[in-house]
Amino acid sequence: MRSGSIGGILLVIWLIIGAIAAGQRGYFNDSNDNCAEAGTTIVTVIAGPLNYVGLNPKIECDVPEPSE
């Protein structure tokens, strides 16, 4: 039972570090008006401390244009 609480604490710390990295890159300053920007922000937060060892995740997505 103790290892579960330690794992939860480590997960929270991991995500906080990822959120700090996303904030330093300015991802929270802009409005995420497309899926690529929102996806990049989410992946950066999930990557956590890996951002500081050179990982720079980017998401690209193509959304079909609406027909006229």
Sequence and secondary structure as in RCSB ss.txt:
>XXXX:A:sequence
MRSGSIGGILLVIWLIIGAIAAGQRGYFNDSNDNCAEAGTTIVTVIAGPLNYVGLNPKIECDVPEPSE
>XXXX:A:secstr
 HHHHHHHHHHHHHHHHHHHHHHHTTTTTS   SHHHHHHHHHHHHHGGGGGGT              
